[in-house]
Amino acid sequence: MNQSALQGRLLYCFSALSTAFILLMLLLLSLLMLSRGLSLFWPAELVQFRYQEGANTFLVAGEVISKQRLSLQQQADAGYTDVGDGERILVKQGYTAPGQPSFRWYWQTHISELHYPAELSVVRVPSLGELYGYMQQSDAGYHTFQWLSGNTVTLATEDIELHLQPNQLTWLDKLKVFATEWWQFLSREPRSANSAGGIGPAIVGTLVSVMLMALLVAPIGVMAGIYLHEYAKDGRFVRLVRISVHNLAGVPSVVFGVFGLGFFVYVLGGSIDQLFYAERLPQPTFGTPGLIWVSLTLALLTLPIVIVATEEGLARVPMSLRLGGYAVGATKAEVLRKLILPLAKPAMLTGVVLAISRAAGEVAPLIFVGVVKYAPSLPISSEWPFIHTNQQIMSLGFQIYDVGLQSSNADAAEPRVYAIALVLLFIIGSLNVIAMRLRQRYRSQLRDVQL
């Protein structure tokens, strides 16, 4: 085997291994998202046990979240003594008393009388969260709930969002609860500083802002790419523009947010207020962060992606096709419209989808121009103008950041972060699947025309 063939085989093996590694990482990421995210909605079995802490013992009820084993050195470093083999469990015990943690670690050597009572209940009340204990009695629309400590609370029927006895549920019953919880998570608004409730406004805000961005960036990016490749004469100025476009794609996204706040919100929005809404000043209408500025900032951020993809698609069209069109008497516009653009359409579509995928996950620039922590009002309605472009919105990317990094309870936030990320990945994946189908459709049409 000569040296060239050996190098070719090594390159082939390296490429195959790289592709396999990427697919493996993607599979592991998907499995992690599914296992951690979906567990938030599956009704797990509830456990009850007696725990000894020093000279005191007390009853604990809740859901076992995870288990952990610490070595003797790790126990010593953490200051633990007399905990035996070092195995402990994390229990979600919900609301028990003011100031008490809803998640707590318990050492296995201090646990006794562990069992799974069939009557053990989980009750969700928006004002308190989840309660673990026993439902004692019901009377005229009121229910008495008792914790294992003996304390009781009276709950009105309309205040109870969920009441389950998971240890009595069949697999089919759990599946129904899982579907219901998923739908409520997707459709309802958040509560308790985004640590509970749903993400409906964030989904709508993300989709509306990204769709508006696509309507702005697609025609501008495609036309700019067509002009640079087909009409602009090659020279220093055109080369400078191309270099600038490529460099613009590498600018940190937070810089676009600062620019959007300074130019779009204060300069452009302030000018609109002075021209058309002077009677409302000093209360701003468009001179404040909102949906329209979010979309414009995302359009500016993703514009280089569409321009570069369009130019690359046009560059792959063979020159012989252009010359053949000119030879039969077609004008430049006719050659472009009837011959070149149909062939370059899949590449243009790819650029738009890549732009949408990047925009859907952006966080840093959007904080400056209209994305906020809590905005339950949807930016769309059935009344004119249907889309309220001056309204602040929520987004899935900011929800992941806020819940993951700003939550006071990391144990409660972790599964919620994975669930939100799973929804965001599903939206982006769906858009990519639609784009793939459209590309296949355009290519099949081109093959039919060529045949």
C-alpha positions in Angstrom: 0.0 0.0 0.0 1.5 3.3 -1.1 1.7 6.3 1.2 -1.2 8.2 -0.5 -3.6 5.3 0.0 -2.5 4.9 3.6 -3.1 8.6 4.3 -6.5 8.3 2.6 -7.5 5.3 4.8 -6.3 7.0 8.0 -8.3 10.1 7.1 -11.3 8.0 6.4 -11.0 6.2 9.8 -10.5 9.4 11.6 -13.6 11.0 10.0 -15.7 7.9 10.8 -14.5 8.0 14.5 -15.2 11.7 14.8 -18.7 11.2 13.4 -19.4 8.3 15.7 -18.1 10.3 18.7 -20.4 13.3 17.8 -23.4 11.0 17.4 -22.6 9.3 20.7 -22.4 12.6 22.5 -25.7 13.7 20.9 -27.3 10.5 22.1 -26.0 10.8 25.6 -27.2 14.4 25.8 -30.6 13.4 24.6 -30.8 10.6 27.1 -29.7 12.9 29.9 -32.4 15.5 28.9 -35.1 12.8 28.7 -34.2 11.1 32.0 -33.8 14.2 34.0 -36.5 16.3 32.4 -39.3 13.7 32.2 -38.8 12.6 35.8 -40.2 16.0 36.8 -43.7 14.9 35.7 -43.7 11.1 36.5 -45.5 10.4 39.9 -42.8 8.5 41.8 -43.5 6.3 44.8 -43.6 8.0 48.2 -41.5 6.7 51.1 -42.0 7.1 54.9 -39.3 6.4 57.5 -38.2 7.2 61.0 -34.9 9.2 61.3 -32.7 9.5 64.3 -30.8 12.8 64.7 -28.8 12.8 67.9 -31.1 12.0 70.8 -34.2 12.9 68.8 -36.3 10.9 66.3 -38.9 12.1 63.9 -40.9 10.8 60.9 -40.1 11.8 57.3 -42.3 11.4 54.2 -41.5 12.3 50.6 -40.0 11.2 47.4 -36.4 9.8 47.1 -34.7 11.9 44.4 -31.2 10.4 44.4 -28.7 8.4 46.4 -25.0 9.2 47.2 -22.1 7.4 48.8 -19.3 9.4 50.5 -15.9 7.9 51.3 -14.4 8.3 54.8 -12.2 11.1 53.5 -15.1 12.9 51.9 -17.0 12.6 55.2 -14.1 14.0 57.1 -13.6 16.9 54.7 -17.3 17.8 55.0 -17.3 17.5 58.8 -19.5 14.5 59.1 -19.0 12.0 61.9 -20.7 8.8 63.0 -22.6 8.2 59.8 -21.4 4.7 59.2 -20.8 3.6 55.6 -21.5 7.1 54.3 -24.6 6.3 52.1 -27.3 8.9 52.1 -30.5 9.7 50.2 -31.9 13.0 49.0 -35.6 13.3 49.9 -38.1 15.8 48.5 -40.2 16.4 51.5 -42.0 19.5 50.2 -43.4 22.2 52.5 -43.3 21.2 56.2 -42.9 24.4 58.1 -41.7 27.9 57.5 -37.9 28.0 57.1 -37.5 24.3 56.6 -35.9 23.0 53.4 -38.1 21.2 50.9 -35.1 18.9 49.9 -32.9 17.3 52.5 -30.2 14.6 52.7 -30.7 11.7 55.2 -28.0 9.1 56.2 -29.0 5.5 55.6 -27.6 4.3 59.0 -29.9 6.6 60.9 -33.0 5.4 59.0 -35.4 2.8 60.3 -39.0 1.6 59.7 -38.8 2.5 56.0 -41.9 1.6 54.0 -44.3 2.8 51.3 -47.8 3.4 52.8 -50.6 3.2 50.3 -52.5 6.1 51.9 -49.5 8.5 51.8 -50.5 11.5 49.7 -49.0 14.4 47.8 -51.0 17.5 47.7 -50.0 20.6 45.6 -51.2 24.0 46.7 -50.0 27.0 44.7 -49.4 29.1 47.9 -47.4 26.4 49.7 -46.1 24.1 47.1 -46.2 20.3 47.5 -47.3 18.7 50.8 -46.5 15.1 51.8 -48.7 13.5 54.4 -52.2 12.2 54.9 -55.6 13.7 53.9 -57.7 13.3 57.0 -61.3 14.4 56.1 -63.3 16.4 53.8 -66.3 18.6 54.6 -68.3 21.1 52.6 -65.5 21.9 50.1 -62.7 21.9 52.7 -60.1 19.3 53.4 -57.9 18.6 56.4 -54.3 17.7 55.6 -51.9 16.3 58.3 -48.2 16.1 58.2 -46.3 13.3 59.9 -45.4 15.7 62.7 -49.0 15.9 63.7 -49.6 19.5 62.4 -52.7 20.0 60.3 -53.9 22.6 57.7 -57.3 23.2 56.3 -57.4 23.5 52.5 -60.2 24.7 50.3 -61.1 22.5 47.3 -60.4 25.3 44.8 -56.9 25.8 46.3 -55.8 22.2 45.7 -54.2 21.9 42.3 -53.2 18.2 42.6 -54.0 15.4 45.0 -52.5 11.9 44.5 -51.7 8.7 46.3 -48.9 7.5 44.0 -48.3 4.2 45.8 -51.8 3.1 44.8 -51.6 4.2 41.1 -51.3 1.7 38.3 -48.9 2.2 35.4 -51.8 3.5 33.2 -52.9 5.9 36.0 -49.4 7.3 36.2 -49.2 7.7 32.5 -52.4 9.8 32.6 -51.0 12.0 35.4 -47.7 12.3 33.4 -49.6 13.6 30.3 -51.7 16.0 32.4 -48.6 17.4 34.1 -46.8 17.8 30.8 -49.7 19.8 29.3 -50.0 22.0 32.4 -46.2 22.6 32.2 -46.5 23.6 28.6 -49.6 25.7 28.8 -49.7 27.5 32.2 -47.8 30.5 33.4 -44.9 30.3 35.9 -45.2 31.1 39.6 -43.1 31.3 42.7 -40.3 33.2 40.9 -40.3 30.7 38.0 -39.6 27.7 40.3 -43.0 26.2 39.7 -45.9 26.4 37.3 -45.6 26.3 33.5 -43.7 27.9 30.7 -46.5 28.8 28.4 -45.6 32.5 28.1 -42.0 31.6 27.5 -42.8 29.2 24.6 -45.1 31.8 23.0 -42.5 34.6 23.4 -39.8 32.5 21.9 -41.8 31.4 18.9 -43.2 34.9 18.2 -39.9 36.7 18.5 -38.1 34.1 16.4 -40.8 34.1 13.7 -40.7 37.9 13.5 -36.9 37.7 13.3 -37.1 35.2 10.4 -39.5 37.5 8.5 -37.0 40.3 8.9 -33.7 38.5 8.3 -34.7 36.1 5.5 -35.5 38.7 2.7 -32.7 41.1 3.8 -30.1 38.4 4.1 -31.0 36.6 0.9 -31.1 39.8 -1.1 -27.7 40.9 0.4 -26.2 37.6 -0.5 -27.6 37.7 -4.1 -26.2 41.3 -4.6 -22.8 40.5 -3.2 -22.4 37.4 -5.4 -24.3 38.2 -8.6 -24.2 41.9 -9.1 -21.4 43.5 -7.0 -18.2 43.9 -9.0 -15.2 42.3 -7.2 -13.1 45.0 -5.7 -11.7 46.3 -2.4 -15.0 47.6 -1.2 -16.8 44.4 -1.9 -14.0 42.4 -0.2 -14.2 44.7 2.7 -18.0 44.1 3.0 -17.5 40.4 2.9 -14.8 40.5 5.6 -17.1 42.7 7.7 -20.0 40.2 7.3 -17.8 37.3 8.4 -16.3 39.3 11.3 -19.9 40.3 12.3 -20.7 36.6 12.8 -17.9 36.4 15.4 -18.9 39.4 17.5 -20.1 38.3 21.0 -23.8 38.3 21.2 -24.0 40.5 24.3 -22.5 43.3 22.2 -25.6 43.1 19.9 -27.7 43.5 23.0 -25.9 46.6 24.0 -26.2 48.0 20.5 -29.9 47.1 20.4 -30.5 48.9 23.6 -28.6 52.0 22.5 -29.8 52.2 18.9 -33.1 50.4 18.5 -34.6 51.2 21.9 -33.3 54.6 22.7 -32.6 56.2 19.3 -35.1 54.5 17.0 -37.8 53.9 19.6 -37.4 57.3 21.1 -37.8 58.9 17.7 -41.0 57.0 17.0 -42.4 58.2 20.3 -41.6 61.8 19.5 -43.1 61.6 16.0 -46.3 59.5 16.7 -46.8 59.3 20.4 -45.8 62.7 21.7 -49.0 63.0 23.7 -48.0 60.0 25.8 -44.5 61.3 26.7 -42.7 61.0 29.1 -44.3 57.6 29.3 -42.6 55.7 26.4 -44.4 53.5 24.0 -41.7 52.2 21.7 -38.8 53.8 23.5 -38.6 51.0 26.0 -37.5 47.3 25.6 -40.1 45.2 23.8 -40.8 42.4 21.3 -40.0 44.4 18.2 -36.6 45.3 19.5 -35.9 41.7 20.5 -36.7 40.6 16.9 -34.6 43.3 15.4 -31.6 42.5 17.6 -31.9 38.8 16.7 -32.2 39.7 13.0 -29.0 41.7 13.2 -27.3 38.9 15.2 -28.2 36.2 12.7 -28.0 38.3 9.4 -24.4 37.1 8.6 -25.5 33.4 8.8 -28.1 34.0 6.1 -25.8 36.1 3.9 -23.0 33.6 4.0 -25.3 30.6 3.4 -26.9 32.4 0.4 -23.5 33.2 -1.1 -22.2 29.6 -0.7 -25.4 28.3 -2.3 -25.0 30.6 -5.3 -21.3 29.7 -5.6 -22.2 26.0 -6.0 -24.3 26.7 -9.1 -22.1 25.9 -12.1 -21.0 28.7 -14.3 -22.0 26.7 -17.4 -25.7 27.0 -16.3 -25.4 30.8 -16.4 -23.6 30.8 -19.7 -26.2 28.5 -21.2 -29.0 30.8 -20.1 -27.2 33.8 -21.6 -26.6 31.8 -24.8 -30.3 31.3 -25.5 -31.0 35.1 -25.0 -32.1 35.2 -21.4 -31.4 38.3 -19.4 -29.4 38.3 -16.2 -32.6 38.7 -14.1 -34.3 35.8 -15.9 -31.2 33.5 -15.5 -31.1 34.4 -11.8 -34.8 33.9 -11.2 -35.4 30.8 -13.3 -32.1 28.9 -13.2 -29.9 30.0 -10.3 -32.3 30.7 -7.4 -34.1 27.3 -7.7 -30.8 25.5 -7.3 -29.6 27.8 -4.5 -32.9 27.7 -2.6 -32.0 24.7 -0.3 -28.8 26.6 0.8 -30.8 29.7 1.5 -33.3 27.7 3.5 -30.5 26.1 5.5 -29.2 29.6 6.4 -32.6 30.7 7.6 -33.0 27.6 9.7 -29.6 28.0 11.2 -30.4 31.6 12.0 -33.7 30.5 13.7 -31.9 27.8 15.7 -29.3 30.2 17.0 -31.8 32.9 17.8 -34.1 30.5 19.8 -31.3 29.8 22.3 -29.9 33.3 22.8 -30.1 34.9 26.2 -27.5 37.6 26.8 -28.5 40.1 24.1 -32.2 39.7 24.8 -32.0 40.8 28.4 -31.2 44.3 27.2 -34.0 44.7 24.7 -37.2 43.2 26.0 -36.9 39.7 27.6 -37.8 39.7 31.3 -38.1 37.3 34.2 -41.9 37.4 34.4 -44.3 38.6 31.8 -47.5 36.4 31.9 -49.4 38.5 29.3 -49.0 36.9 25.8 -47.8 39.2 23.0 -50.5 37.9 20.7 -54.2 38.3 20.8 -57.4 38.1 18.7 -57.7 41.9 18.4 -55.9 44.3 16.2 -52.9 44.6 15.8 -52.9 40.9 16.9 -49.1 41.1 17.7 -48.2 43.6 20.4 -44.7 44.5 19.3 -44.1 47.0 22.2 -44.8 44.4 24.9 -42.0 42.7 27.0 -41.8 38.9 26.7 -40.4 35.8 28.2 -38.2 33.3 26.5 -37.1 29.7 27.0 -33.4 30.6 26.9 -33.8 33.1 29.7 -35.9 30.7 31.7 -33.1 28.1 31.6 -30.6 30.8 32.8 -32.9 32.1 35.5 -34.1 28.8 36.9 -30.7 27.2 36.7 -28.5 30.0 38.1 -30.8 32.3 40.0 -32.9 29.7 41.9 -32.5 29.5 45.7 -33.1 25.8 45.6 -30.7 23.9 43.3 -32.2 20.5 43.9 -35.7 21.7 42.9 -34.4 23.7 39.9 -32.3 20.9 38.3 -35.2 18.8 36.8 -37.0 21.9 35.8 -34.0 23.2 33.9 -33.7 19.9 32.0 -37.4 20.0 31.2 -37.2 23.5 29.8 -34.1 22.6 27.8 -35.9 19.5 26.4 -38.8 21.7 25.2 -36.3 24.1 23.6 -34.4 21.3 21.9 -37.7 19.8 20.6 -38.7 23.2 19.1 -35.3 23.6 17.4 -35.3 20.0 16.2 -38.8 20.3 14.8 -37.8 23.4 12.8 -34.8 21.5 11.4 -36.9 18.5 10.4 -39.3 20.9 8.6 -36.3 22.5 6.8 -35.0 19.0 5.8 -38.3 18.1 4.3 -38.5 21.3 2.4 -35.0 20.9 1.1 -35.8 17.3 -0.1 -38.9 18.7 -1.8 -37.0 21.4 -3.6 -34.3 18.9 -4.7 -36.9 16.4 -5.9 -38.6 19.1 -7.9 -35.2 20.1 -9.5 -34.5 16.4 -10.4 -37.9 16.2 -12.0 -37.2 19.3 -14.1 -33.8 18.0 -15.1 -35.3 14.7 -16.2 
